């Protein structure tokens, strides 16, 4: 074989090898691009789901939404159950958010803690209001309240520490006022969780995006 032919053959082989290498590189680049696009699409889907659910949850962090004030017996009937149903909706929203979170995110635990704390304060708002309204409703009919209280005393075997019937109304008023104060404190605390939830959601999503860019996302 002539030298020129050998050189030509070597050139053909080198060209073929380079073309094959380019094809392999293009193939892997395409695979990487597809993987990135899939991760980014999944991130965008979870971004929308999380922000929608957090927005819904934040709208429920409202003392007015978790409480009521009845001016008479008719207004009181059914209100307590209605507010408890609202709290149950909030509880459901709380768990839906948790299901969207990844424990591989560095802000996962902080996010869960804020969610749990906010739900506990919301329940404090609901409960304190419920007790205060229960007392207020009972005190609208002092005679009926005392009759009911005396019947409870008659059924109790251990009367240690029980308030005498003569002082029951004053005790009920104090109990009501105590829970009104607890309600106001919890309601004020509840407001602070709105900004905290917005902040932690932003941190969490920024971290998720970084994980997607690094190829670590779901």
N, C-alpha and C positions, 0 to 999 in steps of 0.2 A: 504494500500500500504506500502510495506516494505521501511525502511529508505534508503536502497541501491537503490531501484527503484526510489525513489524521487530524490535522488542525481543524478542518471543517467538522469532522465527527465529534471532536472534543467540544467545539462550539455548540453543536446541536445538543449534546448531552447536558452541557451547562445550562443552556436555555431551557431545556425540559425540566431540569432540577429546579431552576429558579421559578419556572411557571408553576410547578407542583407545590413549591414552598409558598408561593403567593396564594394559591388556591387554599392550602391548609390554613394560612393566616387569615384569609378572608372568611373561611368557614368558622374558625374560632371567634373572630371578631363579630360575626353575625350572631353566633350563639350567645356571646356575652351581651350584645346589644339587645337581643330578644329577652334574655334574663333580666336585664336592667329595666326594660320596658314593662315586663310583667310585674316586677317588684314595685316600680313607680305607680303603675295602675292600681295595684293592691293598696299601696300607701294612700293614694288619693281617695280610694273608696273608704278606707278606714278613717281618713281625715274627716270626710263628710259625716260619717256615722257618729264619730266621737264628738265633733263640734255640735251636731244637732242634738245629741243626747245630753251633753253638758249644758247647752243653752236651755233645754227643757227643764233640766234639774234645777238650774239656777233660778228660773222663773218661779219655782215652787218654794224657794228659800225666802218665804214672805210670811211674817207673823200674822198678817191679816188673812192669808190663805189657810193658815193652820189654826185659826181660832175663831171664836164667835162671841157675840154679846147679845143675850136675850133680855128683853125688857119685861116679858111676862111669861106665863106658863105656856101659852100657845107657841110663842117663838122658841121656847126652849126645847119642846118636843122634837126629837129627831135630829137636832142640830149636832149633838155630840157624835152620833153615828156618822153623820155627813162629813164632819171634820176628820174623823178617824179614817174614813174611806179615802180622803185626800192624802192623808199621811201614808196610807198603804200604796197609793199611786207613786208617791215620792220614793218610798222604799223600793218599789219595783224599778224605777228609773235609776236609782243608786246601784242596784245589782246589774242592770243592763250596761252601765258604764264600765263596771269592773270586768265584765265579760269581754269587753273590747280592748282591754289593756294587756300588754305583753310583759311578763315578769323579767324579760331580758333587757328591758329599758331601765336605765339607771334611775329614772324618776318614778318607777312603778310603786315602790313602797310609800314614798311621800304622797303620791296621788291617792293611794288607798287610805292612808291615814287621814287626809283631809276629808275624803268622802265619808269615812266612818264617823269622824268627829262632827261633821256638819249634820249628819243624820241623827246623832245622839242629841245635839242641841235642838234640832227640829222637834224631836219627840218630847224634849223638856218643855218647849213652847206649847205644844199640843196638850200635854198632861197637866201643866200648871193652869192653863186656861180652863181645861175641863173640870178640874177640882174646884176652882174659884166659881165657875158658873153653877156647878152642882150645889155648892153652899148657898150661893145667891138665890137660886131657885127654891131651895128648901126654906130659906128665911123669909120668903114672900108670904108664907103662911105660918107664922110663929107657933100657933096652937097645934097645927098639924105636925110641925117639925118636932115639938116637944112630945107629942103623943107617940110619934115614931121612935124618938130617942128613948123614951121610957120603956117601950116594948123591947128595944134592943137590950137595955139594962136588965130587964126581967129575964131575958134568955141567957145572959152572960153568967157563967159560973164564977169566973174570976173578975171581981170588980176593982182590983188593985189599980190605982192610977186613973180610974174612970171619973170623968167630970160629973158632978151632981147635976141632976136635971135643971135645978134652979140657975145654974151657971152655963148651961149648954148653949144658949143663944150667944152669949158673949164669947164663948170658946169657938163657936162656929164662925163668928165674925172675924175673930183673930186668925183662924185657920184660912178663911177666904182671903184676907188681906195679905197674909204671908205668901200665898200662892200667886196673888196678883203681882207682888214684888218680884217673885221668882220668874214670873212670865215676862215682865218688863226687862229684867236682866238678860234672860235667854234670848228675847227678841232683838236686843241690841247686839248681842254676840252673834246672832244668826247673820246679820248684815255683813259682817267682816268676811264670811266665807265666800261671798260672791267674788270679791277681788282675788282671794286666794285660789279659787277654782279656775278663774280665767288665767291667772299666772301659771299655775301648774300645768294646765292644758297646753299652753304655749310652749313651755319647757319640754313637756313630753313629746309633742309633735315635732319640734325641732330636732330632738334626739332621734326620733324615728326616721326623719328624713336623712340625717347623717348616716344612720345604719343602712338605709337603702342605697345611698351613694357608695358606701363601702362594701355593698353586697351582702349585708348581714340581715336584711329585713326578711319578713316572712315570705 
